[in-house]
Amino acid sequence: MFAAATLLLLVTVSLTLVRAVIGPSVFDRLLATNTIGTCTVLLLAVIGFLTERPEFLDLALVYGLLNVIGTVAVLKFFRQGSLGDPGSDEKARP
């Protein structure tokens, strides 16, 4: 059962990788990359369960957090043009 889940996750990652390469826009490619990250988290959790190594779940959680932070950073970069830009909420100083 878990071997089938692992195989389906690998198929999903390969199809999403194709979508990431031929995506029509940057946001489609970013969504595909985020999906690959999510599938990787699930794959790490399933492999950890199959090999009876619970520390894989810790690695999956850390990878999931890094995936979210990376996605937010890339979206901020495309929206504002720079990661160091504070945004339009702060008033300009004289």
Steps between C-alpha positions, in 0.01 A plus 500: 500500500774747594712384209211590269474841667873552445468405134205735450691784665795442266265505200346823627842658546605402147181643346536818703862531390385495138250774586774703667715485188229590248290732718373801306566749779729544797214444743412166340860392541500619862181305570656189346812547712288538813310182409828314457604620847173377649535162331857478629377557855243223457759272343741552790223421748398182315858378461564569869194295588602214271853482641379556860717810544294777666776758455398523134182672618713770664686548173170520313370769735815710464489462122133603500577815699786590266269442204243747637765762581655463155163535326415816695843646421466434127149645491620812683786533254267485200249737656735769631816446297730462797512296819638795696225741397280576805193545282256784452369502860789703641513872434796644316749669730633847407 
